[in-house]
Amino acid sequence: FGIAILSKFPIRQIRTHYYIRYKKKTQRNAMACLIELPNKKQVWVVNTHLGCHFIGREQAQQARELALFVHSLQRDSGICAVITCGDFNSPPWFSCIRELKRQGLRDVWQHKRRFGGTFPSHEQAIGMPFIGKCFRK
């Protein structure tokens, strides 16, 4: 699935994670860009489009991989600031959302006590983006 990150600020590094293919479905991925802000600080922006298994098994598998990918960006670069966004194809009760929260990512929409949706959009079922905690060694 085609995903992109556009930035008016310089992109200093790009990393891609390809999720393990779920059964015979289309392979999905996550893309990360290290963006340098005008104040010279840097932030990782991660974009993804998770699968759409009707009971969430595919999304749960991909969420575990996504959390590991986000943590690896922080660990390998020493940069804690990460914004993770995309289409998670999951209502709030799916295990994928619980897994992302368990791994330390916060749902910004819920944090701000607002609702936003990616799936199904008419129900505004899941918020995004997620903000990762800072993990240091």
Backbone bond lengths (Angstrom), bond angles and torsions (degrees), N, CA, C in turn:
res aa  C-N    CA-C-N  psi(-1)  N-CA   C-N-CA  omega(-1)  CA-C   N-CA-C  phi
1 F - - - 1.446 - - 1.512 108.91 -
2 G 1.293 116.04 136.55 1.453 120.53 -177.94 1.515 111.77 -77.97
3 I 1.299 116.25 122.89 1.461 121.97 173.60 1.516 107.31 -128.29
4 A 1.319 115.86 157.79 1.463 119.60 -178.28 1.521 109.46 -150.21
5 I 1.308 114.36 158.89 1.456 122.32 172.26 1.519 106.44 -130.19
6 L 1.317 115.72 122.01 1.457 121.49 177.28 1.518 107.91 -108.86
7 S 1.331 117.19 138.89 1.454 120.72 -178.62 1.519 110.21 -144.01
8 K 1.316 115.82 136.91 1.465 118.67 173.42 1.530 110.44 -83.40
9 F 1.341 116.41 -9.58 1.468 121.34 176.39 1.527 109.05 -100.62
10 P 1.324 117.78 157.98 1.466 120.44 -176.27 1.533 113.30 -60.98
11 I 1.322 114.71 135.48 1.461 121.34 173.07 1.518 106.86 -94.73
12 R 1.323 116.15 117.34 1.469 121.58 -174.36 1.520 113.75 -93.06
13 Q 1.322 116.66 -23.66 1.464 119.64 -178.57 1.521 108.35 -157.55
14 I 1.336 116.25 148.49 1.461 121.92 177.01 1.523 108.20 -129.57
15 R 1.320 115.48 134.15 1.468 120.41 174.55 1.519 108.54 -132.87
16 T 1.312 115.39 147.50 1.462 121.59 -179.63 1.518 109.11 -129.19
17 H 1.322 115.32 139.22 1.466 121.31 173.47 1.529 107.51 -119.66
18 Y 1.318 116.90 126.16 1.456 121.96 175.97 1.523 108.01 -98.24
19 Y 1.322 115.84 120.35 1.463 120.48 179.53 1.525 110.14 -67.46
20 I 1.319 115.38 150.69 1.461 120.25 172.55 1.527 107.03 -60.81
21 R 1.303 115.47 131.47 1.472 119.96 -177.94 1.528 109.53 -62.35
22 Y 1.327 116.36 131.54 1.452 122.08 177.72 1.522 108.86 -91.55
23 K 1.333 115.09 113.68 1.461 122.23 -177.19 1.528 109.69 50.15
24 K 1.328 117.78 -125.83 1.471 120.23 -178.72 1.519 111.55 -107.87
25 K 1.323 115.89 21.45 1.460 119.78 -176.75 1.531 110.52 -80.92
26 T 1.310 115.51 168.11 1.461 122.19 179.49 1.524 110.26 -61.94
27 Q 1.322 116.51 135.57 1.458 119.55 178.03 1.526 109.53 -69.70
28 R 1.317 115.45 136.77 1.459 122.44 -179.87 1.526 109.15 -111.39
29 N 1.342 115.85 169.63 1.460 118.81 -179.72 1.528 111.01 -151.61
30 A 1.302 114.24 170.73 1.464 122.72 172.59 1.523 106.47 -126.66
31 M 1.313 115.52 141.84 1.471 121.65 -179.81 1.519 108.38 -120.36
32 A 1.321 116.70 137.34 1.462 121.13 178.32 1.518 109.78 -125.80
33 C 1.326 115.89 135.77 1.461 122.12 175.30 1.518 108.74 -123.33
34 L 1.309 115.62 132.34 1.454 121.26 173.55 1.521 106.49 -90.36
35 I 1.332 115.87 114.65 1.461 121.56 -174.07 1.515 109.78 -109.43
36 E 1.337 115.23 132.67 1.464 120.54 177.70 1.526 109.27 -95.38
37 L 1.317 115.08 120.84 1.462 121.57 -178.76 1.524 110.93 -82.16
38 P 1.325 118.70 164.91 1.470 120.93 -178.77 1.531 114.05 -57.52
39 N 1.340 117.33 -28.25 1.469 120.35 178.83 1.532 111.99 -84.04
40 K 1.334 116.86 9.21 1.467 125.76 178.41 1.527 113.52 75.97
41 K 1.326 117.98 -0.43 1.463 119.86 172.80 1.515 108.17 -75.31
42 Q 1.333 115.70 157.68 1.452 120.08 -178.00 1.526 110.72 -121.87
43 V 1.316 115.45 148.76 1.462 122.08 179.02 1.525 108.63 -139.61
44 W 1.327 115.57 139.43 1.457 120.56 172.60 1.523 108.04 -85.83
45 V 1.314 116.87 133.88 1.459 122.38 172.02 1.528 106.24 -117.81
46 V 1.323 115.42 122.91 1.462 121.62 -177.87 1.527 108.07 -114.36
47 N 1.317 115.89 132.18 1.463 121.39 177.57 1.523 107.94 -124.00
48 T 1.331 115.76 141.03 1.458 119.84 179.52 1.520 110.55 -148.62
49 H 1.307 115.74 165.02 1.469 122.75 172.74 1.519 105.62 -139.42
50 L 1.353 115.09 98.93 1.462 119.64 -177.55 1.523 110.50 -72.19
51 G 1.315 114.70 163.11 1.452 121.29 178.91 1.519 111.57 -64.52
52 C 1.330 116.23 -177.19 1.467 119.24 -175.04 1.524 112.12 -135.38
53 H 1.332 117.22 46.92 1.457 121.61 174.41 1.524 108.80 -62.44
54 F 1.326 117.37 133.53 1.467 120.68 -170.01 1.524 114.65 -65.36
55 I 1.341 119.26 -20.09 1.473 119.00 173.93 1.530 111.94 -114.74
56 G 1.318 116.33 6.51 1.457 119.98 169.42 1.513 118.09 92.26
57 R 1.301 119.08 7.41 1.474 119.50 -179.05 1.523 112.09 -64.35
58 E 1.313 116.11 -43.99 1.466 120.03 179.51 1.530 110.25 -61.99
59 Q 1.333 116.77 -45.15 1.462 121.04 -179.24 1.531 111.20 -63.72
60 A 1.335 117.48 -38.21 1.470 120.98 -179.82 1.528 110.63 -63.02
61 Q 1.332 116.18 -44.72 1.468 120.70 177.72 1.529 110.11 -60.33
62 Q 1.316 116.25 -45.47 1.464 120.77 -177.83 1.528 111.33 -69.77
63 A 1.320 118.34 -33.44 1.468 121.17 178.45 1.522 110.77 -64.16
64 R 1.334 117.26 -40.05 1.472 120.09 176.95 1.528 110.20 -61.45
65 E 1.325 115.83 -43.86 1.466 119.83 178.91 1.528 111.19 -66.80
66 L 1.320 116.78 -39.37 1.467 120.93 179.22 1.518 110.81 -61.44
67 A 1.327 117.46 -45.02 1.464 120.92 179.27 1.526 110.80 -61.27
68 L 1.319 117.61 -41.78 1.473 120.58 177.40 1.524 110.89 -64.40
69 F 1.322 116.71 -39.72 1.468 121.15 178.38 1.531 110.28 -62.26
70 V 1.330 117.43 -46.89 1.467 121.35 178.91 1.525 110.38 -60.11
71 H 1.334 116.95 -45.84 1.462 119.96 179.51 1.527 111.31 -63.28
72 S 1.343 117.27 -35.75 1.471 119.76 179.50 1.527 110.95 -67.55
73 L 1.326 117.35 -35.42 1.467 120.14 176.67 1.521 110.00 -61.35
74 Q 1.329 115.78 -45.88 1.462 120.73 -179.77 1.524 110.86 -64.45
75 R 1.320 115.85 -46.00 1.465 120.69 -177.09 1.525 111.48 -65.44
76 D 1.315 117.06 -48.03 1.464 121.03 -173.92 1.527 113.14 -71.67
77 S 1.325 117.05 -30.46 1.464 119.59 -175.59 1.525 112.82 -101.93
78 G 1.337 116.88 -19.42 1.455 120.07 -174.87 1.521 112.57 75.60
79 I 1.327 117.06 6.65 1.470 121.55 179.56 1.527 107.49 -100.57
80 C 1.317 115.26 118.39 1.463 120.43 -174.75 1.511 114.14 -85.37
81 A 1.310 118.22 -24.27 1.466 121.40 -175.13 1.534 110.02 -72.23
82 V 1.336 115.67 115.67 1.467 121.41 179.66 1.517 108.79 -138.02
83 I 1.324 115.88 129.34 1.458 122.18 172.01 1.520 106.19 -114.39
84 T 1.331 116.28 121.70 1.453 121.73 -178.88 1.518 107.85 -112.55
85 C 1.327 116.80 125.37 1.460 119.49 -178.46 1.518 109.21 -140.84
86 G 1.323 115.12 170.36 1.447 119.41 177.08 1.504 112.03 145.52
87 D 1.317 115.07 -166.73 1.450 122.04 178.36 1.523 107.11 -102.89
88 F 1.339 115.82 110.55 1.457 120.56 -176.34 1.531 112.48 -92.26
89 N 1.336 117.32 -5.29 1.466 121.97 177.53 1.525 112.04 46.69
90 S 1.318 117.41 43.48 1.457 120.89 -174.22 1.514 111.46 -148.17
91 P 1.317 117.00 126.92 1.455 119.02 170.43 1.534 109.67 -72.78
92 P 1.325 118.97 165.17 1.466 122.06 -172.40 1.519 114.98 -58.58
93 W 1.318 118.50 -23.44 1.461 120.16 -176.79 1.527 112.86 -86.95
94 F 1.321 119.73 -4.60 1.460 121.10 177.81 1.524 110.52 -69.95
95 S 1.325 115.66 148.00 1.466 120.64 -178.85 1.524 112.09 -63.07
96 C 1.311 117.89 -25.07 1.467 121.05 179.12 1.526 110.82 -59.85
97 I 1.328 116.98 -41.85 1.464 120.49 -179.21 1.521 110.10 -70.18
98 R 1.321 116.08 -42.22 1.476 119.42 176.70 1.527 110.63 -60.55
99 E 1.327 117.11 -39.53 1.467 121.11 -179.86 1.528 111.36 -64.49
100 L 1.322 117.46 -44.55 1.468 120.05 178.90 1.522 110.79 -61.51
101 K 1.317 116.92 -41.74 1.468 120.49 178.29 1.524 110.79 -67.34
102 R 1.335 116.80 -40.55 1.469 120.62 178.78 1.532 110.96 -61.18
103 Q 1.316 116.30 -32.55 1.463 121.24 -179.93 1.530 112.37 -82.50
104 G 1.322 117.31 4.32 1.453 120.23 173.56 1.517 115.61 100.70
105 L 1.325 118.42 2.72 1.460 119.58 177.33 1.525 109.06 -85.32
106 R 1.320 115.72 139.36 1.465 121.04 -178.85 1.519 109.43 -108.02
107 D 1.317 115.58 138.09 1.456 121.81 176.15 1.523 108.02 -80.12
108 V 1.315 116.70 111.39 1.463 121.20 -175.36 1.519 111.38 -62.69
109 W 1.332 118.03 -38.47 1.459 119.99 179.86 1.516 110.65 -60.53
110 Q 1.323 117.09 -46.04 1.463 120.10 179.68 1.521 110.78 -67.62
111 H 1.323 116.30 -38.01 1.460 120.63 179.49 1.530 110.56 -59.81
112 K 1.312 116.55 -36.61 1.465 121.80 179.61 1.532 112.22 -90.46
113 R 1.362 115.62 5.36 1.462 121.95 -179.78 1.534 112.30 56.94
114 R 1.336 114.13 41.22 1.455 121.04 177.09 1.519 107.72 -127.47
115 F 1.311 116.42 170.35 1.449 120.77 179.02 1.516 109.87 -121.49
116 G 1.303 114.87 142.87 1.451 121.69 174.96 1.510 106.81 -148.32
117 G 1.284 118.59 156.39 1.439 117.90 -174.05 1.503 114.57 -137.43
118 T 1.324 114.54 152.72 1.455 120.77 169.46 1.514 110.48 -126.78
119 F 1.339 118.57 -25.09 1.469 120.78 -178.37 1.504 110.44 -159.62
120 P 1.284 121.93 133.41 1.454 121.14 -30.46 1.519 109.00 -68.65
121 S 1.300 117.13 135.58 1.459 120.75 -169.57 1.517 113.03 -63.29
122 H 1.316 118.23 -29.86 1.462 119.31 -179.59 1.532 111.61 -68.97
123 E 1.334 117.30 -19.46 1.461 120.97 177.20 1.522 111.93 -99.53
124 Q 1.311 117.73 -5.28 1.465 122.54 -176.42 1.526 110.10 45.62
125 A 1.316 115.54 57.70 1.459 120.79 -169.40 1.519 114.75 -80.80
126 I 1.310 118.32 -34.09 1.462 117.57 -176.64 1.504 111.76 -133.75
127 G 1.304 114.03 137.78 1.454 119.60 177.78 1.508 111.92 -85.36
128 M 1.295 114.87 158.54 1.448 122.44 171.63 1.507 106.26 -159.80
129 P 1.250 124.47 154.21 1.462 125.90 9.53 1.527 112.89 -87.68
130 F 1.301 114.67 174.46 1.448 122.71 172.95 1.514 108.71 -103.92
131 I 1.306 116.30 145.21 1.459 122.24 176.06 1.515 107.98 -114.49
132 G 1.306 117.28 128.41 1.452 121.37 -178.75 1.505 113.75 -84.32
133 K 1.315 116.01 146.98 1.460 121.99 172.62 1.519 108.70 -69.57
134 C 1.302 116.05 161.28 1.458 120.87 175.20 1.519 108.48 -85.02
135 F 1.306 116.95 122.66 1.449 121.64 177.09 1.521 108.64 -112.64
136 R 1.289 116.27 119.60 1.462 121.15 179.51 1.514 109.79 -118.82
137 K 1.318 115.16 151.84 1.474 119.81 175.63 1.497 109.26 -80.68
